[in-house]
Amino acid sequence: MDLAFTPEEQAFREEIRAWVQANLPADISHKVHNALRLSRDDMQRWARILGKKGWLGHGWPKEFGGPGWNAVQKHLFEEECALAGAPRVVPFGPVMVAPVIMAFGTPEQQQRFLPGIASGDVWWSQGYSEPGAGSDLASVKCKAERKTVPGQGDTFIVNGQKTWTTLGQYGEWIFCLVRTSNEGKPQTGISFLLIDMASPGVTVRPIKLLDGESEVNEVWFDNVEVPAENLIGEENKGWTYAKHLLSHERTNIADVNRSKRELERLKRVARAEGVYDNLRFRDEIARLEVDVVALEMLVLRVLSAEKSGKNSLDIAGLLKIKGSEIQQRYAELMMLAAGPFSLPFIEEAMEAGWQGDFPGGAVANAPLASTYFNLRKTTIYGGSNEVQRNIVSQFVLG
């Protein structure tokens, strides 16, 4: 197993680094490096910059308008974007639903939906979790009944609720798991629908969090009419498509490149607060850094296997477990480093930099408490870590 990058790959990295430095807006990079609030405009602006270059769907094959990069190139692109302070690509369109449309959608669906995703012009949301269906996703109850409308063909009438819909207040389209049959096993009665969020009967209710933000939402469907042409694949086969999508989500959650960037931010905060020279605190940083490097080696091991044509390990669950735990640990260490200065949720004070500035005007610690609480979710969503451990143990032990 060779984990070293070739000269060609290093040259590719330099090309990506130069482009990102030339095109990433400085105000957005400043916000990302200091964990300040990103607006919809910030996220959409960067998405459209990538879309114009043809890199928003950086994992897409050429036949669907992507760059056709291999696994190593995709990794290098993601790493350079993260280290430069680029926002994470909102994954619901380009990373999650697009591969499902490519793999299981009709040519008409591909032509209809993929261009808007690739350009960054259409904002997608995910409709999976419900009040009684999170880790046990097969328990979804949001119902879709097929009926024939004279002159319009077949239509699904959707009723029910989705919750914890991330950034759903910005959504223009949502992909949903819906219950189309109650016969047989729960998994066999689920279908995968694409729903226009401007449809009559769709209501989005933001859930206000401790920091005053509404990152997550409830989405209600009241007799929402969805054309049958928006069904992906076959009716009652949505569980298969959902599993395909979740493998992309769990790998995305690991996000080792963001952890590398936030590790450096942790060191900056520790130095600014005078705790970096505390040997016990330095030990904690060192343990975290070892785990970040180990996670990166695991990612590179997968990339090496793919590059050599071998079957890579099916370790999406393992990447999700370790990546999410690392995110929680660096957030907790930042809180410990800042002490009382990490506690307030006063947005105006955070934006003003009242917690102290680094040379050049970068905000030191804001908003650490918000980040800490937000990252508690990472071991739950995308399949809880307890469930992922069961999956990994079954794969290893049989």
matplotlib code that plots the C-alpha trace (Angstrom):
import matplotlib.pyplot as plt

x = [0.0, 1.6, 0.1, 2.5, 1.1, 2.6, 4.2, 1.1, -1.1, 1.0, 0.8, -3.0, -3.0, -1.1, -3.5, -6.5, -4.8, -4.1, -7.6, -9.2, -7.0, -7.9, -11.7, -12.7, -14.2, -12.1, -15.2, -16.4, -13.0, -12.8, -16.2, -15.3, -11.9, -13.5, -16.8, -18.9, -22.4, -22.7, -25.7, -27.7, -26.0, -22.5, -23.2, -25.0, -22.3, -19.5, -21.7, -22.3, -18.6, -17.8, -20.7, -19.5, -16.1, -17.9, -16.6, -19.7, -20.3, -16.6, -17.4, -19.5, -18.4, -17.9, -21.0, -23.1, -21.2, -18.6, -14.8, -14.4, -11.8, -10.5, -10.8, -7.4, -8.1, -11.5, -9.7, -7.1, -9.8, -11.8, -8.6, -7.5, -10.9, -11.2, -7.7, -8.4, -11.5, -14.1, -17.6, -18.6, -20.6, -24.2, -24.4, -28.1, -28.0, -24.5, -23.4, -26.6, -29.5, -27.5, -25.8, -29.2, -30.6, -27.6, -27.8, -31.6, -33.3, -34.6, -32.8, -35.6, -35.1, -31.4, -31.8, -34.4, -32.7, -28.9, -28.1, -29.7, -27.7, -24.4, -24.8, -25.7, -28.9, -31.3, -31.2, -32.2, -33.2, -33.4, -36.7, -35.7, -36.2, -39.6, -40.6, -40.7, -38.2, -34.6, -32.0, -34.8, -35.5, -37.6, -40.3, -41.2, -44.9, -45.2, -47.7, -47.9, -51.0, -51.1, -54.2, -55.1, -56.2, -58.1, -56.1, -53.0, -52.0, -50.9, -50.2, -49.0, -50.9, -48.4, -49.4, -47.2, -44.2, -40.5, -38.2, -34.7, -34.6, -31.3, -31.5, -35.0, -36.1, -34.0, -35.1, -36.6, -36.8, -36.8, -36.1, -38.3, -38.7, -42.5, -44.6, -46.4, -47.3, -47.8, -47.5, -44.5, -41.4, -41.3, -38.4, -40.4, -43.1, -40.9, -40.6, -38.2, -40.0, -38.7, -41.0, -41.2, -41.3, -43.3, -46.2, -49.5, -49.7, -45.9, -45.3, -41.8, -41.6, -38.1, -36.9, -35.1, -31.9, -30.0, -27.9, -30.9, -30.4, -32.8, -30.5, -33.2, -36.8, -40.1, -41.6, -45.3, -47.2, -50.9, -52.5, -49.5, -49.8, -46.6, -46.5, -45.7, -42.9, -41.0, -40.7, -37.2, -36.9, -39.6, -42.4, -41.7, -38.0, -36.9, -35.1, -32.5, -31.9, -31.8, -29.0, -27.1, -27.5, -26.6, -23.2, -22.4, -23.7, -21.7, -18.4, -19.2, -19.9, -16.3, -14.9, -11.3, -10.3, -12.4, -11.0, -7.5, -8.5, -10.3, -7.3, -5.2, -8.0, -7.9, -4.2, -4.8, -7.5, -5.3, -2.4, -4.7, -6.1, -2.7, -3.4, -1.2, 1.8, -0.2, 1.3, -1.9, -3.8, -1.1, -1.5, -5.1, -4.3, -1.7, -4.1, -6.6, -3.9, -2.9, -6.6, -6.9, -3.8, -5.1, -8.4, -6.6, -4.5, -7.7, -9.1, -5.9, -5.9, -9.3, -8.0, -4.9, -7.1, -9.3, -6.3, -4.8, -8.0, -8.6, -11.9, -11.8, -13.1, -16.7, -16.0, -18.4, -19.8, -16.3, -15.3, -18.6, -17.9, -14.4, -14.9, -18.0, -16.2, -13.2, -15.5, -17.0, -13.6, -12.1, -15.2, -15.0, -11.3, -11.9, -14.6, -12.1, -9.4, -11.7, -13.3, -16.1, -15.5, -17.0, -20.4, -22.4, -24.8, -24.7, -24.5, -23.8, -20.9, -19.5, -19.6, -17.9, -15.0, -15.4, -13.7, -10.4, -8.7, -5.7, -3.3, -5.0, -8.4, -9.5, -12.0, -10.5, -13.2, -16.6, -18.9, -17.5, -20.6, -22.7, -20.3, -20.0, -23.7, -24.2, -21.7, -23.4, -25.7, -22.9, -22.9, -26.7, -27.6, -26.8, -27.3, -26.3, -22.9, -24.3, -26.1, -22.9, -20.9, -23.3, -23.0, -19.2, -19.1, -21.4, -19.1, -16.0, -17.2, -20.0]
y = [0.0, 3.3, 6.3, 8.8, 11.1, 10.9, 14.0, 14.2, 14.2, 16.9, 19.0, 18.5, 19.7, 22.9, 23.6, 23.3, 25.3, 28.2, 28.2, 28.2, 31.0, 33.1, 32.4, 31.9, 35.2, 36.5, 37.4, 33.8, 32.3, 34.6, 33.3, 29.7, 29.9, 31.5, 29.5, 32.6, 32.3, 31.6, 33.0, 31.4, 33.9, 32.9, 29.2, 29.7, 32.1, 29.6, 26.8, 28.9, 29.7, 26.0, 25.3, 27.8, 26.0, 22.6, 21.5, 21.6, 18.0, 17.2, 13.6, 13.2, 11.3, 13.2, 11.7, 13.7, 16.9, 16.3, 16.5, 12.7, 12.8, 9.7, 9.1, 10.7, 13.8, 14.2, 13.9, 16.5, 18.9, 18.5, 19.0, 22.1, 23.7, 22.9, 24.2, 27.4, 28.1, 27.2, 26.3, 22.7, 22.0, 21.7, 17.9, 17.3, 18.0, 17.3, 14.6, 12.8, 12.9, 13.4, 10.0, 8.4, 10.2, 9.1, 5.4, 4.9, 7.9, 7.9, 9.8, 12.4, 12.8, 13.1, 15.8, 17.6, 17.7, 17.3, 20.6, 22.7, 20.7, 21.0, 24.8, 25.4, 27.2, 24.8, 24.2, 20.6, 19.4, 15.9, 14.4, 11.3, 11.6, 11.8, 12.1, 8.3, 7.4, 8.5, 5.8, 3.3, 4.8, 1.9, 3.1, 6.2, 6.9, 9.9, 8.4, 8.7, 7.3, 6.9, 8.0, 8.7, 12.3, 12.6, 14.5, 14.5, 10.9, 9.2, 11.4, 10.7, 12.4, 12.9, 13.4, 13.4, 15.1, 15.2, 16.7, 17.8, 18.9, 20.7, 24.1, 23.2, 26.8, 27.4, 24.3, 24.5, 20.7, 17.9, 14.2, 12.1, 8.6, 7.9, 5.0, 3.6, 0.1, -1.5, -5.0, -7.2, -5.9, -2.2, -1.7, -3.1, -0.5, 2.7, 4.8, 7.6, 10.8, 14.2, 17.0, 20.6, 22.5, 25.3, 22.8, 23.7, 21.9, 22.0, 23.9, 24.5, 25.3, 26.3, 24.8, 27.5, 26.3, 27.5, 29.9, 31.6, 29.9, 27.6, 25.2, 22.4, 22.4, 20.5, 20.0, 19.1, 17.7, 18.2, 16.5, 17.5, 16.4, 15.0, 13.8, 10.1, 11.1, 12.3, 8.8, 7.5, 3.9, 1.5, 2.0, 0.3, 0.0, 3.2, 1.4, 0.3, 3.8, 5.2, 2.8, 3.9, 7.5, 6.9, 5.5, 8.8, 10.7, 8.7, 9.2, 12.9, 13.2, 11.9, 15.1, 14.5, 17.7, 19.9, 18.2, 19.1, 22.7, 22.9, 21.2, 24.2, 26.5, 24.7, 25.4, 29.1, 29.4, 27.6, 29.9, 33.0, 31.8, 30.9, 27.2, 25.9, 25.5, 23.5, 20.0, 18.2, 20.2, 19.7, 16.0, 16.2, 18.1, 15.5, 12.6, 14.4, 15.0, 11.4, 10.4, 12.9, 11.5, 7.9, 8.9, 10.4, 7.3, 5.2, 7.5, 7.2, 3.5, 3.3, 5.7, 3.5, 0.4, 2.1, 3.5, 0.0, -1.5, -3.5, -3.5, -1.0, -1.9, -1.2, 1.2, 4.1, 3.3, 3.2, 6.5, 8.0, 6.8, 8.1, 11.3, 12.3, 11.6, 13.6, 16.6, 16.5, 16.3, 19.3, 21.3, 20.3, 21.1, 24.6, 25.1, 24.0, 26.3, 29.4, 28.7, 31.2, 33.1, 30.2, 30.3, 33.3, 33.1, 36.8, 37.0, 40.7, 40.4, 37.4, 39.3, 42.3, 40.2, 41.0, 37.8, 39.0, 39.4, 37.7, 39.7, 40.7, 40.9, 37.2, 36.5, 34.3, 32.1, 32.9, 31.1, 28.0, 27.0, 27.1, 24.8, 22.5, 21.9, 21.7, 18.9, 16.8, 15.7, 14.1, 10.8, 10.6, 11.7, 9.7, 6.5, 6.7, 5.5, 2.7, 1.3, 1.9, -0.2, -3.1, -2.8, -2.8, -5.7, -7.8, -7.0, -8.0, -10.9, -12.1]
z = [0.0, -1.2, 0.6, -1.1, -3.7, -7.2, -8.9, -11.1, -8.0, -6.3, -9.5, -9.4, -5.8, -6.7, -9.5, -7.2, -4.5, -6.9, -8.2, -4.8, -3.6, -6.6, -6.5, -2.9, -1.5, 1.4, 3.5, 3.2, 4.1, 7.2, 8.4, 7.9, 9.6, 12.6, 12.7, 12.2, 10.8, 7.1, 5.4, 2.6, 0.2, 1.4, 0.8, -2.5, -3.7, -3.3, -4.8, -7.9, -8.2, -8.1, -10.4, -13.0, -13.0, -13.2, -9.8, -7.6, -8.6, -8.2, -7.6, -10.8, -13.9, -17.1, -18.7, -16.2, -16.5, -13.7, -14.0, -13.9, -11.2, -9.6, -5.8, -5.0, -7.0, -5.2, -1.9, -2.8, -4.0, -0.8, 1.3, -0.4, -0.2, 3.5, 4.4, 2.4, 4.4, 1.8, 3.1, 3.0, -0.1, 1.0, 0.3, -0.3, -4.0, -5.4, -2.9, -1.9, -4.3, -7.5, -7.3, -6.8, -9.8, -11.8, -10.7, -10.6, -12.4, -15.9, -18.7, -18.5, -14.7, -15.2, -17.8, -15.7, -12.3, -12.7, -14.4, -11.7, -9.0, -10.9, -11.3, -7.7, -8.7, -7.1, -3.3, -2.3, 1.1, 2.6, 3.8, 5.8, 9.5, 11.2, 14.9, 15.1, 12.5, 12.9, 13.3, 12.6, 9.2, 8.0, 10.4, 8.2, 8.2, 5.8, 3.3, -0.4, -2.1, -5.9, -7.7, -11.3, -12.1, -15.4, -17.9, -15.7, -15.3, -12.1, -9.0, -5.5, -2.7, 0.2, 3.8, 6.9, 8.5, 8.3, 11.0, 11.6, 8.0, 7.8, 6.1, 4.9, 5.2, 2.0, 0.2, -3.3, -3.8, -1.3, -1.8, 0.5, 1.7, 1.8, 2.8, -0.3, 1.2, 4.6, 3.3, 4.2, 5.9, 6.6, 4.2, 1.3, 1.4, 1.0, -2.2, -3.1, -4.3, -5.5, -4.3, -5.3, -2.0, -3.6, -4.0, -2.3, 1.0, 1.9, 5.1, 6.6, 10.3, 11.6, 14.9, 16.9, 18.5, 21.6, 19.6, 18.0, 14.6, 12.8, 11.1, 11.3, 10.5, 10.4, 7.0, 6.8, 3.8, 3.6, 0.6, -1.6, -5.2, -6.7, -10.3, -10.6, -12.9, -9.8, -8.5, -8.6, -9.7, -8.8, -6.3, -3.0, -3.8, -2.2, 0.6, -1.9, -3.1, 0.4, 1.4, -1.7, -0.6, 3.0, 2.1, 0.5, 3.6, 6.1, 4.3, 4.0, 7.7, 8.5, 6.8, 7.8, 6.0, 8.1, 11.2, 10.1, 9.7, 13.0, 14.7, 13.7, 15.0, 18.3, 18.6, 17.8, 20.5, 23.1, 22.4, 22.6, 25.9, 27.4, 27.9, 25.0, 27.3, 29.8, 29.4, 30.2, 27.7, 25.1, 25.7, 24.8, 21.6, 20.8, 21.3, 19.0, 16.4, 16.4, 15.8, 13.0, 11.3, 11.8, 10.2, 7.3, 6.9, 6.8, 4.1, 2.1, 2.6, 0.9, -1.9, -2.4, -2.8, -5.3, -7.3, -7.5, -8.7, -5.6, -3.8, -1.0, 2.4, 3.0, 5.9, 5.5, 8.9, 10.5, 8.9, 10.2, 13.8, 14.1, 12.1, 14.2, 17.5, 16.4, 15.6, 19.0, 20.7, 19.0, 19.8, 23.5, 23.7, 22.2, 24.9, 27.6, 26.3, 26.2, 29.6, 30.5, 27.2, 25.3, 27.0, 25.8, 22.8, 22.0, 18.2, 18.1, 20.5, 18.6, 15.3, 17.0, 18.1, 21.8, 22.8, 21.5, 18.2, 16.6, 14.5, 11.3, 12.9, 13.1, 15.8, 18.5, 20.1, 18.6, 18.7, 20.5, 22.5, 19.3, 17.5, 20.5, 20.9, 17.1, 16.8, 19.4, 16.5, 14.4, 16.3, 15.8, 12.3, 9.2, 11.4, 15.0, 16.0, 18.1, 15.0, 12.9, 15.4, 15.0, 11.2, 11.4, 13.8, 11.5, 8.5, 10.4, 12.5, 10.2]

ax = plt.figure().add_subplot(projection="3d")
ax.plot(x, y, z, "-o")
ax.set_aspect("equal")
plt.show()
